[in-house]
Amino acid sequence: MATVLNGSFASPAASANYVIPGLGSKGVGFSTYFLSGLNAWSLLATLLVSLVAYDQISYLWQKGSIAGPRWKIPFVGPFFDSINPKMDKYKAQWASGELSCVSVFHKFVVIASTRDMARKVFNSPSFVRPCVVDVAIKLLRPESWVFLDGKAHIDYRKGLNSLFTRQALEIYLPGQEEVYERYFDKFVELSQKTHRGKPLPYMPMFRELMCAVSCRTFVGHYMSDSAVKKVADDYYKITAALDLVNFPWILPFTRPWYGKKAADMVIDVFAQCAAKAKVRMAAGGEITCIMDGWIKSMQDSEKYRQKIAKGLTVDPSEKPPHILRVFSDFEISLTILTFLFASQDATSSASTWLFQLMADRPEILDKVREENLSVRDGDRDARLTMDMLENMPYTRAVVKETLRYRPPVIMVPYLVKKSFPVSDTYTAPKGSMLIPCCYPALHDPEVYPEPDSYDPDRWITGTAEAASKNWLVFGTGPHYCLGQTYATMNLMAMIGKASLQLNWDHHVTPLSEEIKVFATIFPQVSVLCLVCLAMLKLPF
């Protein structure tokens, strides 16, 4: 039989009519053929691998030469460490280099550990602005004055500076002393009657006490005692929301969600106080709190502007020191909330440590008592004045050493507005978070010998007072803490008043000196037993 040969050298697949086996009779393109071999799972796996690779490459590119993990846990990074932060891990991070980094979710974070690096960040407003943490901006509102730059920030600050002068601080003292007396009585009743002299945790009580002091100082008696109690209780939810430091969304029924609801409630309460204060101050009311003083300055500025607009001759003495615009109730409320945000956790931390440190060092507490009784000329019921506070060098040293030994604020997050050459070899990328740390500078053994020892005398006979560059408790630069003098005086007033009105013991545990990080730092366990000095029949 003759063999029939195909004389064409073309592949059968080259024919448009050729059907690929298994695909039916219709012709298809190559891409369709290729995709048909893939399924949803393989596409998902490919996408996941691509995203993980991008996440790692992005992290390594931003990390550059600075210290930090060699690899990032995909997407979340050390997120779970931020839920339950440990002080020893922070210390290890600081010790890893003057600049180090982590990446949590979408946020790349650079940590500035040394004093000089921290000061450079604090003093670089053209490159960075305060951001606290992502959730805090949503709770405090992005339009809050602390997040503003340039003229908008200055417009607020020029009116707020005058609220923390010596003269202004003297006005607030009676309200603060009233709150201390009332709460110290409650402490004794709780300790001696309710708990029959048994030790109990006092950190929650200090939180309520300091919230009450802050509210009286900031908004006076425009808030009822029940409203103060409500704010103190609910403010804890705001603090708890900050545990999820870099979680990018507020999800229903999570801590950030409850924190947002609490912040909204506080904003509403403070706005109502602002409305009442405007009416009272317009009627010629006396200044008794920060809100009064600020609103009085606004109203004086407005009167001056109106006279100038009418072409009236105004005596130079009538011109206010600063011409302020009239801020809305909402703007005033947001500002007062930032004051509470700055003071509540920090002073709660400091007061808890102060009471514990004094109980563990009775010889120091005795010196505080002696000094406070002396400035009152032997009358422990004498009302407190600024002159008294300014003549308490030892009490001041005790407070400053507490703030150095256990600084309430250990770091302050900033947002990088544009690429920031932090050092000769590293530039922090735009959009990253840059965090100057305060704790290492305050525990520098070259500046504070034996930095892990509590020694108030270093502020009297030592060289601590001269180390101003290391004193980063209240930050530095254009966003330094407005209330640093107020905070120090407030703590001096509290521990001085307590030394004359109370005695207390500390139930020491192995965790008493261990640090718990909860927005600020607290003792892992702080258990005290308080009694009134009158009950002890001491001779004064």
NORFEN-V374544 format. One record per backbone hydrogen bond with DSSP energy under -1.0 kcal/mol. CO is the residue of the C=O (numbers start at 1). NH is the residue of the N-H. E is the energy in kcal/mol with one decimal. If there is no record, write none. Layout:
BEGIN
((CO NH E) (CO NH E))
END
This chain:
BEGIN
((11 14 -2.1) (12 15 -1.6) (15 18 -1.7) (20 23 -2.2) (29 33 -1.7) (30 34 -2.8) (31 35 -3.0) (32 36 -1.7) (34 37 -1.4) (35 38 -1.8) (39 43 -2.0) (40 44 -2.4) (41 45 -2.5) (42 46 -2.3) (43 47 -2.4) (44 48 -2.6) (45 49 -2.6) (46 50 -2.1) (47 51 -2.4) (48 52 -2.7) (49 53 -2.5) (50 54 -2.4) (51 55 -2.7) (52 56 -2.4) (53 57 -2.8) (54 58 -2.9) (55 59 -2.0) (56 60 -2.8) (57 61 -2.5) (58 62 -2.2) (59 63 -2.5) (60 64 -1.9) (63 66 -1.7) (67 101 -1.3) (73 77 -2.0) (74 76 -2.8) (78 82 -1.1) (80 84 -1.2) (86 90 -1.6) (87 91 -2.5) (88 92 -2.0) (89 93 -2.1) (90 94 -2.5) (91 95 -2.2) (98 113 -2.2) (99 67 -1.5) (100 111 -3.1) (102 109 -3.0) (104 107 -2.7) (107 104 -2.4) (108 433 -3.0) (109 102 -2.0) (110 435 -3.2) (111 100 -1.7) (112 437 -2.3) (114 118 -2.6) (115 119 -2.8) (116 120 -2.0) (117 121 -1.9) (118 122 -2.5) (119 123 -1.9) (121 124 -1.7) (124 127 -1.6) (124 128 -2.0) (127 417 -3.2) (129 415 -3.4) (133 137 -1.7) (134 138 -1.2) (135 139 -1.9) (136 140 -3.2) (137 141 -1.3) (141 144 -1.9) (144 147 -1.8) (145 148 -1.4) (150 154 -2.3) (151 155 -2.8) (153 157 -2.6) (154 158 -2.6) (156 159 -1.2) (156 160 -1.4) (157 161 -2.3) (160 163 -1.7) (161 164 -1.7) (165 169 -2.7) (166 170 -1.8) (167 171 -1.0) (168 172 -1.1) (172 176 -1.8) (173 177 -2.8) (174 178 -2.1) (175 179 -1.7) (176 180 -2.4) (177 181 -2.4) (178 182 -1.9) (179 183 -2.6) (180 184 -2.7) (181 185 -1.7) (182 186 -1.6) (183 187 -2.5) (184 188 -2.2) (185 189 -2.3) (186 190 -2.6) (187 191 -2.7) (188 192 -3.4) (189 193 -1.9) (189 194 -2.1) (190 195 -1.8) (191 197 -2.8) (195 198 -2.0) (200 528 -2.2) (202 206 -2.5) (203 207 -2.0) (204 208 -1.9) (205 209 -2.7) (206 210 -2.8) (207 211 -1.8) (208 212 -2.4) (209 213 -2.4) (210 214 -2.4) (211 215 -2.7) (212 216 -2.2) (213 217 -2.3) (214 218 -3.1) (215 219 -2.9) (216 220 -1.2) (217 290 -2.7) (218 291 -2.3) (219 222 -1.8) (224 228 -2.2) (225 229 -2.3) (226 230 -2.1) (227 231 -2.6) (228 232 -2.8) (229 233 -2.4) (230 234 -2.7) (231 235 -2.4) (234 237 -1.4) (235 239 -2.0) (236 240 -2.8) (237 241 -1.7) (239 242 -1.2) (240 243 -1.6) (243 245 -2.4) (244 247 -1.2) (251 254 -1.6) (254 258 -2.3) (255 259 -2.8) (256 260 -2.4) (257 261 -1.9) (258 262 -2.1) (259 263 -2.5) (260 264 -2.5) (261 265 -1.8) (262 266 -2.3) (263 267 -2.6) (264 268 -2.0) (265 269 -2.1) (266 270 -2.7) (267 271 -2.1) (268 272 -1.8) (269 273 -1.8) (270 274 -2.4) (271 275 -2.0) (272 276 -1.9) (273 277 -2.7) (274 278 -2.3) (275 279 -1.5) (276 280 -2.4) (277 281 -3.0) (278 282 -1.9) (279 283 -1.2) (280 285 -2.1) (281 284 -1.6) (289 293 -2.0) (290 294 -2.3) (291 295 -2.4) (292 296 -2.7) (293 297 -1.7) (294 298 -1.9) (295 299 -2.6) (296 300 -2.5) (297 301 -2.0) (298 302 -2.3) (299 303 -2.1) (300 304 -2.0) (301 305 -2.4) (302 306 -2.3) (303 307 -2.0) (304 308 -2.2) (305 309 -2.6) (306 310 -1.6) (307 312 -2.4) (308 311 -1.3) (315 318 -2.4) (316 319 -1.3) (328 332 -2.7) (329 333 -2.5) (330 334 -2.5) (331 335 -1.9) (332 336 -2.5) (333 337 -2.3) (334 338 -1.7) (335 339 -1.7) (336 340 -2.3) (337 341 -2.9) (338 342 -2.5) (339 343 -2.0) (340 344 -3.1) (343 347 -3.0) (344 348 -1.8) (345 349 -2.4) (346 350 -2.4) (347 351 -2.6) (348 352 -1.9) (349 353 -2.4) (350 354 -2.7) (351 355 -2.3) (352 356 -1.9) (353 357 -3.3) (354 358 -2.4) (355 359 -2.0) (356 360 -2.0) (361 364 -1.5) (361 365 -1.6) (362 366 -2.4) (363 367 -1.2) (364 368 -2.0) (365 369 -2.6) (366 370 -2.5) (367 371 -2.3) (368 372 -2.4) (369 373 -2.5) (370 374 -1.9) (371 375 -2.2) (373 378 -2.8) (374 377 -1.9) (376 379 -1.7) (379 382 -1.8) (385 389 -2.0) (386 390 -2.5) (388 391 -1.4) (389 392 -1.1) (392 396 -2.4) (393 397 -2.1) (394 398 -2.3) (395 399 -2.1) (396 400 -2.8) (397 401 -2.6) (398 402 -1.8) (399 403 -2.3) (400 404 -1.8) (401 405 -3.3) (402 406 -2.7) (410 438 -1.9) (410 439 -1.1) (413 131 -1.9) (413 132 -1.4) (414 434 -2.8) (415 129 -1.8) (416 431 -2.6) (420 422 -2.0) (420 428 -2.9) (426 423 -2.0) (428 420 -2.5) (429 432 -1.9) (432 416 -2.6) (433 110 -3.4) (434 414 -1.8) (435 112 -2.7) (436 412 -2.0) (438 442 -1.5) (444 447 -1.3) (444 448 -3.2) (450 453 -2.0) (455 458 -1.6) (456 459 -2.0) (457 460 -1.7) (457 461 -2.7) (457 462 -1.2) (458 464 -1.5) (464 467 -1.4) (466 468 -1.6) (470 472 -2.0) (472 475 -1.3) (474 481 -2.3) (477 480 -1.7) (481 484 -1.2) (483 487 -3.2) (484 488 -2.0) (485 489 -2.6) (486 490 -2.7) (487 491 -2.1) (488 492 -2.2) (489 493 -2.7) (490 494 -2.3) (491 495 -2.6) (492 496 -2.2) (493 497 -2.5) (494 498 -2.7) (495 499 -2.1) (496 500 -1.0) (497 501 -1.3) (498 502 -3.0) (501 533 -1.7) (503 531 -3.1) (505 529 -2.3) (506 508 -1.2) (509 512 -1.8) (514 524 -2.4) (516 522 -2.7) (518 520 -2.8) (520 518 -3.0) (522 516 -3.7) (526 202 -1.5) (527 507 -2.7) (528 200 -2.3) (529 505 -2.5) (531 503 -3.0) (532 535 -1.0) (533 538 -1.1) (538 540 -2.0))
END
